[in-house]
Amino acid sequence: MAITILPTTEVRDKMASVLNKLSETGEPVFITRYSKAEAVLLSIDRYNAMMDLLEDREDELDSALGRRLLEEREAHARGEGRDFEAFVAELERQGVSD
């Protein structure tokens, strides 16, 4: 995978060829301004694939959190509950609360 890094002026002046290369290779184009990374140009297919992965991960976290909340509600109904702060602290340690 070749990394393409272009300044904003070149992207502006050669947008058609930049988009053609993006379509051909599918590889991202990193755009700089004053030698500092400012943006990344992605093909729509790559963007959609990334968004699908992100949404799947968010769904996994939501499901995990939902299961944990149900477990805690059931424990509370049995009189085995714990305080809310301890529950939230445990979720944060496990990375489920994000």
ZAGULUM-193970 format. One record per residue: residue number from 1; residue in one letter; y negated, x, z negated of N, C-alpha, C, O in turn. Coordinates in steps of 0.02 Angstrom, whole numbers, padded with zeros to 5 digits. Atoms other than C-alpha are relative to their C-alpha. Example, Ala and Ser with C-alpha at 12.3 -4.5 7.8 and 13.67 -1.06 7.14 Angstrom:
// residues 2
   num   residu      n_v      n_u      n_w     ca_v     ca_u     ca_w      c_v      c_u      c_w      o_v      o_u      o_w
     1        A    00059    00045    00000    00225    00615   -00390   -00060    00045    00000   -00059    00097   -00033
     2        S    00059   -00042    00003    00053    00684   -00357   -00055   -00039   -00037   -00110   -00014   -00045
// end
This chain:
// residues 98
   num   residu      n_v      n_u      n_w     ca_v     ca_u     ca_w      c_v      c_u      c_w      o_v      o_u      o_w
     1        M    00059    00042    00000    00000    00000    00000   -00062    00044    00000   -00075    00081   -00048
     2        A    00063   -00037   -00004   -00163    00078    00057   -00054   -00041   -00033   -00060   -00101   -00022
     3        I    00055    00034    00034   -00311    00036   -00050   -00062    00005    00043   -00081    00059    00065
     4        T    00061    00002   -00039   -00465   -00018    00045   -00059   -00012   -00047   -00061   -00062   -00082
     5        I    00060    00006    00041   -00631    00010   -00042   -00060    00006    00047   -00067    00055    00083
     6        L    00057    00000   -00045   -00790   -00036    00050   -00064   -00017   -00038   -00063   -00058   -00085
     7        P    00064    00020    00030   -00974   -00043    00001   -00022   -00068    00028   -00001   -00088    00083
     8        T    00024    00066   -00022   -01061   -00211    00014   -00033    00002    00068   -00027   -00045    00107
     9        T    00035   -00003   -00065   -01165   -00152    00161    00050    00000    00058    00038   -00031    00109
    10        E   -00050   -00001   -00053   -01010   -00115    00264    00035   -00068    00007    00049   -00090    00062
    11        V   -00030    00066   -00002   -00931   -00281    00217   -00047   -00048    00035   -00025   -00088    00077
    12        R    00050    00043   -00032   -01091   -00369    00268   -00003    00013    00075   -00004   -00034    00114
    13        D    00009   -00018   -00070   -01106   -00275    00432    00063   -00011    00042    00059   -00021    00103
    14        K   -00063    00003   -00038   -00922   -00286    00480    00046   -00055   -00028    00107   -00046   -00029
    15        M   -00040    00052    00032   -00864   -00449    00399    00059   -00023    00043    00114   -00032    00017
    16        A   -00054    00023   -00043   -00762   -00505    00550    00059    00049    00000    00116    00029   -00005
    17        S   -00055   -00049   -00001   -00663   -00343    00558    00033    00008   -00068    00093    00019   -00073
    18        V   -00028   -00002    00068   -00641   -00340    00369    00049   -00058   -00009    00104   -00048   -00035
    19        L   -00044    00058    00006   -00568   -00516    00375    00061    00007    00045    00116   -00013    00025
    20        N   -00057   -00012   -00044   -00458   -00469    00523    00051    00046   -00033    00111    00033   -00032
    21        K   -00045   -00047    00034   -00387   -00321    00428    00034   -00033   -00059    00094   -00022   -00071
    22        L   -00028    00036    00057   -00362   -00429    00275    00056   -00047    00023    00108   -00050   -00010
    23        S   -00051    00044   -00028   -00265   -00555    00380    00061    00038    00023    00118    00016    00013
    24        E   -00056   -00040   -00027   -00159   -00420    00460    00042    00032   -00055    00103    00031   -00053
    25        T   -00036   -00038    00051   -00115   -00322    00303    00017   -00041   -00062    00067   -00028   -00095
    26        G   -00010    00039    00062   -00129   -00451    00165   -00021    00037   -00062   -00014    00012   -00118
    27        E    00020   -00042    00057   -00194   -00311    00054   -00072   -00015   -00021   -00114   -00028    00022
    28        P    00068    00014    00023   -00349   -00338   -00054   -00050    00053    00023   -00032    00110    00036
    29        V    00055   -00045   -00016   -00516   -00261   -00011   -00046    00003   -00061   -00073   -00048   -00082
    30        F    00044   -00008    00058   -00614   -00191   -00157   -00071    00014    00026   -00081    00055    00070
    31        I    00069   -00005   -00024   -00802   -00208   -00135   -00042    00032   -00055   -00040    00011   -00113
    32        T    00043   -00036    00048   -00925   -00090   -00218   -00074   -00012    00016   -00093   -00027    00072
    33        R    00073    00000   -00007   -01111   -00096   -00247   -00026    00056   -00043   -00012    00059   -00103
    34        Y    00025   -00060    00035   -01200    00064   -00295    00057    00039   -00032    00052    00062   -00089
    35        S   -00059   -00038    00020   -01028    00147   -00309    00037   -00030   -00059    00079    00004   -00089
    36        K   -00034    00033    00056   -00971    00022   -00441    00038   -00060    00027    00011   -00099    00066
    37        A   -00040    00057   -00021   -00830   -00103   -00413   -00035   -00065   -00020   -00054   -00074   -00078
    38        E    00035    00064    00012   -00907   -00277   -00397    00045   -00060    00013    00038   -00111   -00020
    39        A   -00040    00058   -00019   -00776   -00389   -00316    00063    00022    00036    00070    00080    00056
    40        V   -00061   -00012   -00038   -00606   -00403   -00234    00007   -00058    00049    00002   -00116    00029
    41        L   -00010    00050   -00052   -00578   -00495   -00071    00076   -00005    00012    00109    00045    00027
    42        L   -00071    00012   -00008   -00404   -00574   -00059    00013   -00049    00056   -00030   -00090    00072
    43        S   -00020    00052   -00047   -00312   -00670    00075    00012   -00064   -00039    00026   -00061   -00099
    44        I   -00011    00063    00034   -00296   -00853    00035    00071   -00007   -00025    00083   -00037   -00078
    45        D   -00070    00003    00022   -00107   -00835    00025    00010    00040   -00065    00045    00017   -00110
    46        R   -00008   -00041    00061   -00119   -00696   -00103   -00036   -00033   -00059   -00009   -00034   -00115
    47        Y    00037    00036    00053   -00250   -00793   -00203    00043   -00058   -00026    00050   -00066   -00087
    48        N   -00041    00057    00021   -00139   -00948   -00204    00062    00022   -00039    00081   -00011   -00087
    49        A   -00058   -00025    00035    00012   -00847   -00257   -00018    00022   -00071    00018    00008   -00119
    50        M    00023   -00021    00066   -00086   -00770   -00401   -00016   -00060   -00044    00002   -00061   -00103
    51        M    00016    00060    00039   -00150   -00940   -00456    00063   -00037   -00021    00066   -00063   -00077
    52        D   -00063    00032    00018    00026   -01012   -00451    00033    00036   -00060    00057    00003   -00106
    53        L   -00028   -00038    00056    00087   -00871   -00565   -00038   -00012   -00064   -00008   -00021   -00117
    54        L    00042    00012    00059   -00058   -00896   -00684    00013   -00070   -00028    00020   -00078   -00089
    55        E   -00012    00069    00023   -00031   -01084   -00692    00070   -00006   -00031    00079   -00041   -00081
    56        D   -00067    00001    00029    00156   -01058   -00723    00000    00030   -00070    00031    00003   -00115
    57        R    00004   -00032    00066    00117   -00940   -00867   -00036   -00044   -00050   -00014   -00049   -00108
    58        E    00035    00046    00045   -00008   -01062   -00941    00045   -00058   -00020    00043   -00080   -00078
    59        D   -00047    00053    00015    00123   -01199   -00929    00052    00023   -00051    00070   -00014   -00097
    60        E   -00048   -00027    00048    00248   -01087   -01020   -00031    00004   -00070    00001   -00015   -00119
    61        L    00033   -00005    00065    00123   -01054   -01159   -00012   -00069   -00030   -00002   -00078   -00090
    62        D    00010    00068    00024    00080   -01239   -01172    00065   -00029   -00026    00065   -00063   -00078
    63        S   -00065    00026    00021    00265   -01282   -01184    00022    00031   -00066    00047   -00003   -00111
    64        A   -00018   -00035    00062    00295   -01150   -01317   -00041   -00026   -00058   -00015   -00037   -00112
    65        L    00043    00025    00053    00147   -01211   -01417    00020   -00072   -00019    00022   -00089   -00078
    66        G   -00022    00069    00013    00205   -01392   -01398    00063   -00002   -00042    00068   -00043   -00088
    67        R   -00062   -00003    00039    00378   -01348   -01463   -00014    00020   -00072    00013   -00009   -00119
    68        R    00016   -00023    00068    00305   -01255   -01611   -00035   -00054   -00040   -00021   -00062   -00100
    69        L    00034    00054    00035    00190   -01399   -01655    00049   -00055   -00021    00044   -00080   -00077
    70        L   -00051    00050    00016    00336   -01522   -01649    00043    00023   -00059    00057   -00016   -00104
    71        E   -00040   -00027    00056    00439   -01409   -01762   -00039   -00004   -00065   -00011   -00022   -00117
    72        E    00040    00001    00061    00296   -01397   -01886   -00011   -00072   -00025   -00010   -00084   -00085
    73        R    00007    00070    00020    00269   -01586   -01884    00064   -00025   -00034    00060   -00060   -00085
    74        E   -00064    00021    00029    00454   -01614   -01919    00010    00031   -00069    00033   -00002   -00115
    75        A   -00004   -00033    00066    00450   -01486   -02061   -00046   -00034   -00050   -00028   -00043   -00108
    76        H    00047    00034    00044    00297   -01571   -02133    00028   -00068   -00022    00021   -00086   -00081
    77        A   -00029    00066    00016    00385   -01741   -02126    00056    00008   -00052    00067   -00038   -00092
    78        R   -00053   -00013    00050    00528   -01664   -02227   -00028    00028   -00065    00010    00042   -00112
    79        G    00031   -00029    00060    00404   -01598   -02354    00003    00075   -00001   -00006    00105   -00054
    80        E   -00007   -00073   -00004    00426   -01419   -02295   -00060    00032    00035   -00056    00090    00056
    81        G    00058   -00025   -00037    00255   -01399   -02216   -00033    00060   -00033   -00019    00075   -00091
    82        R    00040   -00055    00027    00139   -01252   -02240   -00072   -00011    00021   -00087   -00056    00060
    83        D    00070    00012   -00016   -00048   -01235   -02229   -00015    00020    00072    00018    00062    00101
    84        F    00019   -00007   -00070   -00133   -01239   -02061   -00018    00072    00017    00001    00097    00070
    85        E    00020   -00068   -00014   -00207   -01064   -02074    00059    00047    00008    00058    00091    00050
    86        A   -00060   -00042   -00006   -00035   -00985   -02100    00034   -00013    00067    00059    00033    00099
    87        F   -00031    00018   -00064    00032   -01079   -01949   -00038    00032    00058   -00007    00061    00102
    88        V    00041   -00029   -00054   -00113   -01024   -01837    00007    00076    00000    00011    00106    00054
    89        A   -00008   -00073    00004   -00097   -00844   -01899    00066    00022    00031    00069    00073    00066
    90        E   -00065   -00017   -00029    00087   -00843   -01851   -00002   -00007    00076    00025    00035    00112
    91        L    00006    00010   -00072    00048   -00914   -01678   -00038    00058    00031   -00019    00083    00084
    92        E    00040   -00055   -00027   -00083   -00779   -01651    00041    00065    00002    00036    00103    00050
    93        R   -00042   -00060    00001    00039   -00642   -01703    00051   -00001    00057    00068    00051    00085
    94        Q   -00050    00007   -00052    00164   -00710   -01577   -00030   -00007    00069    00006   -00008    00119
    95        G    00033    00007   -00064    00034   -00728   -01440    00007   -00067    00033    00001   -00073    00094
    96        V   -00011    00067   -00027    00066   -00914   -01419   -00064   -00041    00001   -00068   -00089    00039
    97        S    00059    00042    00008   -00106   -00980   -01465   -00052    00008    00055   -00099   -00032    00058
    98        D    00050   -00012   -00051   -00201   -00910   -01315   -00004   -00055    00051   -00044   -00051    00097
// end
